Amino acid sequence: MTHRSILAAAVLAAFTTFAQAQQKEIKVGVIYDYTGPFAAGGSEPAALGTKIAIDMLNEKGGVEGYKIVPIYADAQSKTEVAINEATRLLDQEKVHLIMGVYSSAHCVPMAQKVNSAKKFMWANVCVASAVFKDKKLSYVFRPQVHSDQFGEASCTFVAENAKDKLGMDQKKVKVAIIYEDGPYGAGVAMGNEAKCKALGMNVVLKEGYAASSPDLSSLVTKLKRARADVLLHTGYNPDITLFLRQSREQGLKFKGIIGHGAGYGQIGKLMETFGTDVNYIFNVDPVAAQLLDPKSLKPGLGDLTREMVKRYQAVKGPNDVPPHAAMGFNQSWIFFTDVLPRAIKKHGGIDPEALRKASLETDIPAGGTIQGYGVKFFPAGHAMAGQNERSTPVVMQYVNGRTYIAWPKAIRTTDPIFPLPKGHPYAQ
């Protein structure tokens, strides 16, 4: 071989190595609401949780030789923008998958659009059961809890505490279900109604409203007439704020109020507006990971949570880390450390088919994620194909800006304060 041909071969080899190195990337379209009302309702913390997971993995060299290249997109709290961004990321940016998505109103149509294009989507935060129920999705997966479980958890909590705390038989407890009428609110409310009625509780009002409604005083009037003991409320930050303010102005009283994620997951935002008036509110959500006892989890997960909290607080300050941060981090971590390595090593790469097969083989037992639940997806043919069958929420209670686990009893960190104590502005 001549000197020139040796040189040419060396150049070719170097170029090939360089080209291969350039190819070893997985492009991820990360869609959250960085602006608009949903940002403050939980989307921004979830987005930061996702970013922290990606940063931590890239600092360790990525996944199986692939660098994670996130392309962040702002859905602006608008469904049309969310769908357009998904299309842009897939068609123009050529991302390998879509990840993130806070609002169920965005998630439902986006999941169907991505699936029909035979592209891959990993949903981190949106909870509506309607994303999957009877949709026969093949390329969309969600480790997150779903709204039917939210609705069931709050009713079960009330039933279990009715005698001891309220001094009432559970069948005498009057429950009002109020909700924003999008897929998220309607899904939780449906779960509320089915479970509360199954437990024999008296549902005295079920009423939806538009999340963008400028006035909820007529709803407050109906609630005053219904004289409910417990309110089960599902909403985003702006409508919750409006509801609580108008309830205070009109003198609405109740024994307890249980929120279901979204705006109720952001106690810091509610305290900025209402101060101690929001003391003793309950919230159903996947648990904020730092509230769990690390001994109940797989070894090493406690350290992972501490690192997430440290990085989150370095950006946001030394406040409580909201559940949405753990959701964004946990779901991302599951994908990048469980699904993606298997897709690359066992199924030959990072195309939608490889990612789909790898997802269906996920089998993480309870205690195997930082939020405590395990992960196994319902298979094709199931009514909820693509949904995690091992996910579970908790009921939390806010006391002086701190968050405690009130249910299930096995992992609770507080004896819940229920009913609202005398002197509380909403107490009956």
Secondary structure, DSSP 8 states (H G I E B T S, - for coil): --HHHHHHHHHHHHHHHHHHHHH-EEEEEEEE--SSHHIIIIIHHHHHHHHHHHHHHHHTT-BTTBEEEEEEEE-TT-HHHHHHHHHHHHHTS--SEEEE---HHHHHHHHHHHHHTT--EEESS---GGGTTTT--SSEEB-S--HHHHHHHHHHHHHHHIIIIISS-GGG-EEEEEEESSHHHHHHHHHHHHHHHHTT-EEEEEEEE-TT-S--HHHHHHHHHHT-SEEEEE--HHHHHHHHHHHHHHT--BSEEEEESGGGG-HHHHHHHHGGGGTT-EEEES--GGGS-GGGS-TTHHHHHHHHHHHHHHHH-SS---HHHHHHHHHHHHIIIIIHHHHHHHHSSSSHHHHHHHHHT--B-TT-STTS--B-B--TTSTTTTBBTT---EEEEEETTEEEEEESGGG-SS----S--TT-TTB-
